[in-house]
Amino acid sequence: MFCPRCGQQQATDSMRFCSRCGFAMEGTMHVLAHGGMLPAYQSPPGEKTISARRRGVKQGALLMLIGALLVPVFGVMSGFAHGRLENVFAFFAAITAIICFVGGPLRMLFAAIFEEGAPPPQFMSQLNYKVPAQAIPQARVSALPPAPAVNPASQWRQRPQTAELNPPGSVTDSTTQLLDREPRKE
């Protein structure tokens, strides 16, 4: 199998990533194994479409949204109403505000803490895909440029051994140099 990004021929067909550029080869194996088409995966039977936790969080958010719409409407209606009807709209605005702006976050908190979330995804073991023989492209002779005649590695010179240039000095070297000096005159 050849890497679709860089053209590197892989050592085996079971390589998960290209050895040269790191391209994920697993998707390429899927496409080759299914004749150029991506396979359609179906969810396992009996799987819920939405978890109870997510449904509860959505209900709490919807309750808060409804409150954000209804409380101003009831407030405006109580401003235009007169007499007893004004008190009724003000009461509904207060009750709606309490239920929606306190009940909504409480519903989301209850769902997040106590309700069951989506089951963790079940990872299937890596399948060995058999690639049909006609899907494997044959190597072309002119696919790569010819190799250069000169080996660029031969132009490098070896690094000099710097430890041999200056041998380490002795501990007594500095003291013997002091003896060679002229004696002090008193």
MARBA-3410 file (N, C-alpha, C, O; in Angstrom, 1 decimal):
186
0.8,-1.2,0.0,0.0,0.0,0.0,0.9,1.2,0.0,1.9,1.3,0.7 ~ 0.5,2.3,-0.7,1.2,3.5,-0.8,0.5,4.6,-0.1,-0.7,4.6,-0.1 ~ 1.2,5.5,0.6,0.6,6.6,1.3,0.0,7.6,0.3,0.8,8.0,-0.6 ~ -1.2,8.0,0.4,-1.8,8.9,-0.5,-1.2,10.3,-0.4,-1.3,11.1,-1.3 ~ -0.6,10.7,0.7,0.0,12.0,0.9,1.4,12.1,0.3,1.7,13.0,-0.4
2.3,11.2,0.7,3.7,11.3,0.3,4.2,10.3,-0.7,5.2,10.4,-1.3 ~ 3.4,9.2,-0.9,3.8,8.2,-1.9,4.7,7.1,-1.4,5.1,6.3,-2.1 ~ 5.0,7.1,-0.1,5.9,6.1,0.5,5.2,4.8,0.5,4.0,4.6,0.9 ~ 5.9,3.7,0.1,5.4,2.4,0.1,5.5,1.9,1.5,6.6,1.9,2.1 ~ 4.4,1.3,2.1,4.4,0.9,3.5,5.0,-0.6,3.5,4.8,-1.3,2.5
5.6,-0.9,4.6,6.2,-2.2,4.8,5.1,-3.3,4.7,5.3,-4.4,4.1 ~ 4.0,-3.1,5.4,2.9,-4.1,5.4,1.6,-3.3,5.2,1.5,-2.1,5.4 ~ 0.5,-4.0,4.9,-0.8,-3.4,4.7,-1.5,-3.1,6.0,-2.5,-2.5,6.0 ~ -0.9,-3.6,7.1,-1.6,-3.4,8.4,-1.0,-2.2,9.1,-1.3,-2.0,10.3 ~ -0.2,-1.3,8.4,0.3,-0.1,9.1,-0.8,0.9,9.3,-1.7,1.1,8.5
-0.8,1.4,10.5,-1.9,2.4,10.9,-1.5,3.8,10.5,-2.4,4.6,10.2 ~ -0.2,4.1,10.4,0.3,5.4,10.1,1.4,5.3,9.1,2.1,4.3,9.1 ~ 1.6,6.3,8.2,2.6,6.3,7.2,4.0,6.4,8.0,4.1,7.2,8.9 ~ 5.0,5.6,7.6,6.3,5.6,8.2,7.0,6.9,7.9,8.0,7.2,8.6 ~ 6.7,7.6,6.8,7.4,8.8,6.5,6.7,10.1,7.0,7.4,10.9,7.7
5.4,10.3,6.7,4.8,11.5,7.0,3.8,11.4,8.2,3.3,12.4,8.7 ~ 3.5,10.2,8.6,2.6,10.1,9.8,1.1,10.1,9.4,0.2,10.2,10.3 ~ 0.8,10.1,8.1,-0.6,10.1,7.7,-1.4,8.9,8.2,-0.8,7.8,8.1 ~ -2.6,9.0,8.7,-3.4,7.9,9.2,-3.8,7.0,8.0,-4.6,7.5,7.2 ~ -3.3,5.8,8.0,-3.6,4.9,6.9,-4.9,4.1,7.1,-5.3,3.4,6.2
-5.4,4.1,8.3,-6.6,3.3,8.6,-7.8,3.6,7.7,-8.5,2.8,7.2 ~ -8.0,4.9,7.5,-9.1,5.4,6.6,-8.9,4.9,5.2,-9.8,4.6,4.5 ~ -7.6,4.9,4.8,-7.3,4.5,3.4,-7.6,3.0,3.3,-8.1,2.6,2.2 ~ -7.3,2.2,4.3,-7.6,0.8,4.3,-9.1,0.6,4.2,-9.5,-0.3,3.4 ~ -9.9,1.4,4.9,-11.4,1.3,4.8,-11.8,1.5,3.3,-12.6,0.7,2.8
-11.3,2.6,2.7,-11.7,2.9,1.4,-11.3,1.8,0.4,-12.1,1.5,-0.5 ~ -10.1,1.3,0.5,-9.6,0.3,-0.4,-10.4,-1.0,-0.2,-10.7,-1.7,-1.2 ~ -10.7,-1.3,1.0,-11.4,-2.6,1.3,-12.8,-2.6,0.8,-13.4,-3.6,0.5 ~ -13.4,-1.4,0.6,-14.8,-1.3,0.2,-14.9,-0.7,-1.2,-16.0,-0.2,-1.5 ~ -13.9,-0.9,-2.0,-14.0,-0.5,-3.4,-14.1,1.0,-3.6,-14.8,1.4,-4.6
-13.5,1.8,-2.8,-13.6,3.3,-3.0,-14.7,3.9,-2.3,-14.9,5.1,-2.4 ~ -15.6,3.2,-1.6,-16.7,3.8,-0.9,-16.5,3.7,0.6,-15.9,2.7,1.1 ~ -16.9,4.7,1.4,-16.8,4.6,2.8,-18.0,3.8,3.3,-19.1,3.9,2.9 ~ -17.7,2.8,4.2,-18.8,2.0,4.7,-19.7,2.8,5.6,-19.2,3.7,6.3 ~ -21.0,2.4,5.6,-22.0,3.1,6.5,-22.1,2.3,7.7,-22.4,1.1,7.7
-21.9,2.9,8.8,-22.0,2.2,10.1,-23.3,2.6,10.8,-23.8,3.7,10.8 ~ -23.9,1.5,11.3,-25.2,1.7,12.0,-25.0,1.6,13.5,-24.1,0.8,13.9 ~ -25.8,2.3,14.3,-25.7,2.2,15.7,-26.2,0.8,16.2,-27.1,0.3,15.5 ~ -25.7,0.3,17.3,-26.1,-1.0,17.8,-27.6,-0.9,18.1,-28.1,0.1,18.5 ~ -28.3,-2.0,17.9,-29.8,-2.0,18.2,-30.0,-1.8,19.7,-29.3,-2.3,20.6
-31.1,-1.1,20.0,-31.4,-0.8,21.4,-30.7,0.4,22.0,-30.9,0.6,23.2 ~ -29.9,1.0,21.2,-29.2,2.2,21.8,-30.1,3.4,21.8,-30.8,3.7,20.8 ~ -30.1,4.2,22.9,-30.9,5.4,23.0,-30.3,6.5,22.1,-29.0,6.5,21.9 ~ -31.1,7.3,21.6,-30.6,8.4,20.8,-30.1,9.5,21.7,-29.2,10.3,21.3 ~ -30.7,9.7,22.9,-30.3,10.8,23.7,-30.3,10.3,25.2,-31.2,9.5,25.5
-29.3,10.6,26.0,-29.2,10.1,27.3,-30.2,10.9,28.2,-30.6,12.0,27.9 ~ -30.5,10.4,29.4,-31.4,11.0,30.3,-30.7,12.3,30.9,-31.4,13.3,31.1 ~ -29.4,12.3,31.0,-28.7,13.5,31.5,-28.8,14.6,30.5,-29.1,15.8,30.9 ~ -28.6,14.3,29.3,-28.7,15.4,28.2,-30.1,15.9,28.1,-30.3,17.1,27.9 ~ -31.1,15.0,28.2,-32.5,15.4,28.1,-32.8,16.3,29.2,-33.5,17.3,29.0
-32.3,16.0,30.4,-32.6,16.9,31.6,-32.0,18.3,31.5,-32.6,19.3,31.8 ~ -30.7,18.3,30.9,-30.1,19.6,30.8,-30.8,20.4,29.7,-31.0,21.6,29.9 ~ -31.3,19.8,28.6,-32.0,20.5,27.6,-33.4,21.0,28.2,-33.8,22.1,27.8 ~ -34.0,20.2,29.0,-35.3,20.7,29.6,-35.1,21.9,30.5,-35.9,22.8,30.5 ~ -34.0,21.9,31.3,-33.7,23.0,32.1,-33.4,24.3,31.3,-33.8,25.4,31.7
-32.6,24.1,30.2,-32.3,25.3,29.4,-33.6,25.8,28.7,-33.7,27.0,28.6 ~ -34.4,24.9,28.3,-35.7,25.3,27.7,-36.6,26.0,28.7,-37.2,27.0,28.3 ~ -36.6,25.6,29.9,-37.4,26.2,30.9,-36.9,27.7,31.2,-37.7,28.6,31.4 ~ -35.6,27.8,31.2,-35.0,29.2,31.4,-35.3,30.1,30.1,-35.5,31.3,30.3 ~ -35.3,29.5,29.0,-35.6,30.3,27.8,-37.1,30.7,27.8,-37.4,31.9,27.4
-37.9,29.8,28.2,-39.4,30.2,28.2,-39.6,31.3,29.3,-40.4,32.2,29.1 ~ -38.8,31.2,30.4,-38.9,32.3,31.4,-38.4,33.6,30.9,-39.0,34.6,31.2 ~ -37.4,33.6,30.1,-36.8,34.8,29.5,-37.8,35.4,28.5,-37.8,36.6,28.3 ~ -38.7,34.6,28.0,-39.7,35.2,27.0,-41.0,35.6,27.8,-41.6,36.6,27.5 ~ -41.5,34.7,28.7,-42.8,35.0,29.4,-42.7,36.1,30.4,-43.7,36.8,30.5
-41.7,36.2,31.2,-41.6,37.2,32.3,-41.7,38.6,31.7,-42.5,39.4,32.3 ~ -41.0,39.0,30.7,-41.2,40.4,30.1,-42.6,40.6,29.5,-43.2,41.6,29.7 ~ -43.2,39.5,28.9,-44.5,39.6,28.4,-45.5,39.9,29.5,-46.4,40.8,29.4 ~ -45.5,39.1,30.6,-46.4,39.4,31.7,-46.1,40.7,32.4,-47.1,41.3,32.8 ~ -44.9,41.2,32.4,-44.6,42.5,33.0,-45.2,43.6,32.1,-45.7,44.6,32.7
-45.1,43.5,30.8,-45.7,44.5,30.0,-47.2,44.5,30.1,-47.8,45.6,30.1 ~ -47.8,43.3,30.1,-49.2,43.2,30.2,-49.7,43.8,31.5,-50.8,44.3,31.6 ~ -49.0,43.6,32.6,-49.4,44.1,33.9,-49.3,45.7,33.9,-50.0,46.3,34.6 ~ -48.4,46.2,33.1,-48.3,47.7,33.0,-49.4,48.3,32.2,-49.8,49.4,32.5 ~ -50.0,47.6,31.2,-51.1,48.1,30.4,-52.5,47.8,31.1,-53.5,48.5,30.7
-52.5,46.8,31.9,-53.8,46.4,32.6,-54.1,47.4,33.7,-53.2,48.0,34.3 ~ -55.4,47.5,34.0,-55.9,48.3,35.1,-56.7,47.5,36.1,-57.4,46.6,35.8 ~ -56.6,47.9,37.4,-57.4,47.3,38.4,-56.9,45.9,38.8,-55.7,45.7,39.0 ~ -57.9,45.0,38.9,-57.6,43.7,39.4,-56.7,42.9,38.4,-56.0,42.0,38.8 ~ -56.9,43.1,37.1,-56.2,42.4,36.1,-54.7,42.7,36.1,-53.9,41.9,35.8
-54.3,43.9,36.6,-52.9,44.3,36.8,-52.3,43.4,37.8,-51.1,43.0,37.6 ~ -53.0,43.1,38.9,-52.4,42.3,39.9,-52.3,40.8,39.5,-51.3,40.2,39.8 ~ -53.2,40.4,38.6,-53.1,39.0,38.1,-51.9,38.8,37.2,-51.1,37.9,37.4 ~ -51.6,39.8,36.3,-50.5,39.7,35.4,-49.2,39.8,36.2,-48.2,39.2,35.9 ~ -49.1,40.7,37.2,-47.9,40.8,38.1,-47.7,39.5,38.8,-46.5,39.1,39.0
-48.7,38.9,39.3,-48.6,37.6,40.0,-48.0,36.5,39.1,-47.1,35.8,39.5 ~ -48.6,36.5,37.8,-48.1,35.5,36.9,-46.6,35.8,36.5,-45.9,34.8,36.3 ~ -46.3,37.0,36.4,-44.9,37.4,36.1,-43.9,36.9,37.2,-42.9,36.4,36.9 ~ -44.4,37.1,38.4,-43.5,36.7,39.6,-43.4,35.1,39.6,-42.3,34.6,39.8 ~ -44.5,34.5,39.5,-44.5,33.0,39.5,-43.7,32.4,38.4,-42.9,31.5,38.6
-43.9,33.0,37.2,-43.1,32.5,36.0,-41.6,32.7,36.2,-40.8,31.9,35.9 ~ -41.2,33.9,36.8,-39.8,34.1,37.1,-39.2,33.2,38.1,-38.1,32.7,37.9 ~ -40.0,32.9,39.1,-39.5,31.9,40.1,-39.4,30.5,39.5,-38.3,29.9,39.7 ~ -40.4,30.1,38.9,-40.4,28.7,38.3,-39.3,28.6,37.2,-38.5,27.6,37.3 ~ -39.2,29.5,36.3,-38.3,29.4,35.2,-36.8,29.7,35.6,-35.9,28.9,35.2
-36.6,30.7,36.4,-35.2,31.1,36.6,-34.6,30.4,37.8,-33.4,30.4,38.0 ~ -35.4,29.8,38.6,-34.9,28.9,39.7,-35.0,27.4,39.3,-34.1,26.7,39.6 ~ -36.2,27.1,38.8,-36.4,25.7,38.4,-35.6,25.2,37.2,-35.2,24.1,37.2 ~ -35.3,26.1,36.3,-34.4,25.7,35.1,-33.0,25.3,35.6,-32.6,24.2,35.2 ~ -32.3,26.1,36.3,-31.0,25.7,36.7,-31.0,24.5,37.7,-30.1,23.7,37.7
-32.0,24.4,38.5,-32.2,23.3,39.4,-32.4,22.0,38.6,-31.8,20.9,39.0 ~ -33.2,22.1,37.5,-33.4,20.9,36.7,-32.1,20.5,36.0,-31.8,19.3,35.9 ~ -31.3,21.5,35.5,-30.0,21.1,34.9,-29.0,20.6,35.9,-28.3,19.6,35.6 ~ -29.0,21.1,37.1,-28.1,20.6,38.1,-28.5,19.1,38.5,-27.6,18.3,38.7 ~ -29.8,18.9,38.7,-30.3,17.5,39.0,-29.9,16.5,37.9,-29.4,15.4,38.2
-30.1,17.0,36.7,-29.7,16.1,35.6,-28.2,15.8,35.5,-27.8,14.7,35.2 ~ -27.4,16.8,35.8,-26.0,16.7,35.7,-25.4,15.8,36.8,-24.5,15.1,36.6 ~ -26.1,15.8,38.0,-25.6,15.1,39.1,-26.2,13.7,39.2,-25.4,12.7,39.4 ~ -27.5,13.5,39.1,-28.1,12.3,39.4,-28.6,11.4,38.3,-28.7,10.2,38.4 ~ -28.8,12.0,37.1,-29.3,11.2,36.0,-28.2,10.5,35.2,-27.0,11.0,35.2
-28.5,9.4,34.6,-27.5,8.6,33.9,-27.1,9.2,32.6,-28.0,9.6,31.8 ~ -25.8,9.3,32.3,-25.4,9.8,31.1,-25.3,8.8,30.0,-25.8,7.6,30.2 ~ -24.8,9.2,28.9,-24.7,8.2,27.8,-23.6,7.2,28.1,-22.6,7.5,28.8 ~ -23.8,5.9,27.7,-22.8,4.9,28.0,-21.5,5.2,27.3,-21.5,5.8,26.2 ~ -20.4,4.8,27.9,-19.1,5.1,27.3,-19.1,4.3,26.0,-19.6,3.2,25.9
-18.4,4.9,25.0,-18.3,4.2,23.7,-17.5,2.9,23.8,-16.5,2.9,24.5 ~ -18.0,1.9,23.2,-17.3,0.6,23.2,-16.4,0.6,22.0,-16.8,0.7,20.8 ~ -15.1,0.5,22.3,-14.1,0.4,21.2,-14.0,-1.0,20.7,-13.7,-1.9,21.5 ~ -14.1,-1.2,19.5,-13.9,-2.5,18.9,-12.5,-2.7,18.6,-11.7,-1.8,18.4 ~ -12.0,-4.0,18.7,-10.6,-4.3,18.4,-10.3,-4.0,17.0,-11.2,-4.0,16.1
-9.1,-3.8,16.7,-8.6,-3.4,15.4,-8.9,-4.6,14.4,-8.4,-5.8,14.7 ~ -9.5,-4.4,13.4,-9.8,-5.4,12.4,-8.7,-5.5,11.4,-8.2,-4.5,11.0 ~ -8.4,-6.7,11.0,-7.4,-6.9,9.9,-8.2,-6.9,8.6,-9.0,-7.7,8.3 ~ -7.9,-5.9,7.8,-8.6,-5.7,6.5,-7.8,-6.4,5.4,-6.6,-6.2,5.3 ~ -8.5,-7.2,4.7,-7.9,-7.8,3.5,-8.2,-6.9,2.3,-9.3,-6.7,1.9
-7.1,-6.5,1.7,-7.2,-5.6,0.6,-7.2,-6.4,-0.7,-6.4,-7.3,-0.8 ~ -8.2,-6.2,-1.5,-8.3,-7.0,-2.8,-7.0,-6.7,-3.6,-6.5,-5.6,-3.6 ~ -6.6,-7.8,-4.3,-5.3,-7.7,-5.1,-5.4,-6.6,-6.2,-4.4,-6.0,-6.5 ~ -6.6,-6.4,-6.7,-6.7,-5.4,-7.8,-6.6,-4.0,-7.2,-6.4,-3.0,-8.0 ~ -6.8,-3.8,-5.9,-6.8,-2.5,-5.3,-5.4,-2.0,-5.0,-5.2,-0.8,-4.8
-4.5,-2.9,-4.9,-3.1,-2.5,-4.6,-2.4,-2.0,-5.9,-2.3,-2.8,-6.8 ~ -2.0,-0.8,-5.9,-1.3,-0.3,-7.1,0.1,-0.9,-7.3,0.8,-1.1,-6.3 ~ 0.4,-1.2,-8.5,1.7,-1.7,-8.8,2.7,-0.5,-8.9,2.4,0.6,-9.3 ~ 3.9,-0.8,-8.4,5.0,0.3,-8.4,5.4,0.6,-9.8,5.6,-0.3,-10.7 ~ 5.4,1.9,-10.1,5.9,2.3,-11.4,7.3,2.6,-11.4,7.9,3.1,-10.4
8.0,2.3,-12.5,9.5,2.5,-12.5,9.8,4.0,-12.4,10.7,4.4,-11.8 ~ 9.0,4.8,-13.1,9.3,6.3,-13.2,8.6,7.0,-12.0,8.4,8.3,-12.1 ~ 8.1,6.4,-11.0,7.4,7.1,-9.9,8.3,8.0,-9.1,7.9,9.0,-8.6 ~ 9.6,7.6,-9.0,10.6,8.4,-8.2,11.7,8.8,-9.1,12.0,8.1,-10.1 ~ 12.3,9.9,-8.8,13.5,10.3,-9.6,14.7,9.4,-9.4,14.7,8.7,-8.3
15.6,9.3,-10.3,16.7,8.4,-10.1,17.6,8.9,-8.9,17.6,10.0,-8.5 ~ 18.3,7.9,-8.3,19.1,8.2,-7.1,20.3,9.0,-7.6,20.8,8.8,-8.7 ~ 20.7,10.0,-6.8,21.9,10.8,-7.2,23.2,9.9,-7.2,23.3,9.0,-6.4 ~ 24.1,10.3,-8.0,25.3,9.5,-8.2,26.3,9.7,-7.1,27.1,8.8,-6.7 ~ 26.3,10.9,-6.5,27.2,11.3,-5.4,26.5,11.1,-4.1,25.4,11.5,-3.9
27.2,10.4,-3.2,26.7,10.2,-1.8,27.0,11.5,-1.0,28.2,11.7,-0.8 ~ 26.0,12.2,-0.6,26.3,13.5,0.1,27.0,13.2,1.5,27.6,14.1,2.1 ~ 26.8,12.0,2.0,27.4,11.7,3.4,28.9,11.6,3.3,29.6,11.8,4.3 ~ 29.4,11.3,2.1,30.9,11.1,2.0,31.6,12.5,2.0,32.8,12.5,2.2 ~ 30.9,13.6,1.8,31.5,14.9,1.8,31.7,15.4,3.2,32.4,16.4,3.4
31.2,14.8,4.2,31.3,15.2,5.6,32.7,14.8,6.1,33.1,13.7,5.8 ~ 33.3,15.6,6.8,34.6,15.3,7.5,34.3,14.9,8.9,33.3,15.4,9.5 ~ 35.2,14.1,9.4,35.0,13.7,10.8,35.3,14.9,11.8,36.1,15.7,11.5 ~ 34.6,14.8,12.8,34.8,15.9,13.8,36.2,15.7,14.5,36.5,14.5,14.9 ~ 37.0,16.7,14.8,38.3,16.5,15.4,38.1,16.1,16.9,37.1,16.5,17.5
39.0,15.3,17.3,39.0,14.9,18.7,39.7,16.0,19.5,40.9,16.0,19.6 ~ 38.9,16.8,20.2,39.5,18.0,20.9,40.1,17.6,22.2,40.8,18.4,22.8 ~ 39.8,16.5,22.8,40.3,16.1,24.0,41.8,15.8,24.0,42.5,15.8,25.0 ~ 42.3,15.5,22.8,43.7,15.1,22.6,44.6,16.3,22.3,45.8,16.2,22.4 ~ 44.0,17.5,22.0,44.8,18.6,21.7,45.5,19.2,22.9,46.7,19.5,22.8
44.9,19.3,24.0,45.5,19.9,25.2,45.4,18.8,26.3,44.3,18.7,26.9 ~ 46.5,18.2,26.7,46.3,17.2,27.8,46.0,17.9,29.1,46.4,19.0,29.3 ~ 45.3,17.2,30.0,44.9,17.8,31.2,46.2,18.1,32.0,47.1,17.3,32.0 ~ 46.2,19.2,32.7,47.4,19.6,33.5,47.4,18.9,34.8,46.4,18.3,35.3 ~ 48.6,18.8,35.4,48.8,18.2,36.7,48.5,19.2,37.8,48.5,20.4,37.6
48.2,18.6,39.0,47.9,19.5,40.1,49.1,20.2,40.6,49.0,21.4,41.1 ~ 50.3,19.7,40.4,51.5,20.3,40.9,52.1,21.2,40.0,53.1,21.9,40.3 ~ 51.6,21.4,38.7,52.2,22.3,37.8,52.2,23.7,38.2,53.2,24.4,38.1 ~ 51.2,24.2,38.8,51.1,25.6,39.3,52.1,25.8,40.4,52.6,26.9,40.6 ~ 52.3,24.8,41.3,53.2,25.0,42.4,54.7,25.0,42.0,55.5,25.7,42.6
55.0,24.2,41.0,56.4,24.1,40.6,56.7,25.4,39.8,57.9,25.8,39.8 ~ 55.8,26.0,39.2,56.1,27.3,38.5,56.4,28.3,39.5,57.1,29.3,39.2 ~ 55.9,28.2,40.7,56.2,29.2,41.8,57.6,29.1,42.2,58.3,30.0,42.6 ~ 58.1,27.9,42.2,59.5,27.6,42.6,60.5,28.2,41.7,61.6,28.5,42.0 ~ 60.2,28.3,40.4,61.1,28.8,39.4,61.3,30.3,39.5,62.2,30.9,38.9
60.4,31.0,40.2,60.5,32.4,40.3,61.7,32.8,41.2,62.3,32.0,41.9 ~ 62.1,34.0,41.1,63.2,34.5,41.9,62.8,34.6,43.4,61.7,34.9,43.7 ~ 63.8,34.3,44.2,63.4,34.4,45.7,63.2,35.8,46.1,63.7,36.8,45.5 ~ 62.5,36.0,47.1,62.2,37.3,47.6,63.4,38.0,48.3,64.2,37.3,49.0 ~ 63.5,39.2,48.1,64.6,39.9,48.8,64.0,40.5,50.1,63.0,41.2,50.1
64.8,40.3,51.1,64.3,40.8,52.4,65.1,42.0,52.9,64.8,42.5,53.9
END
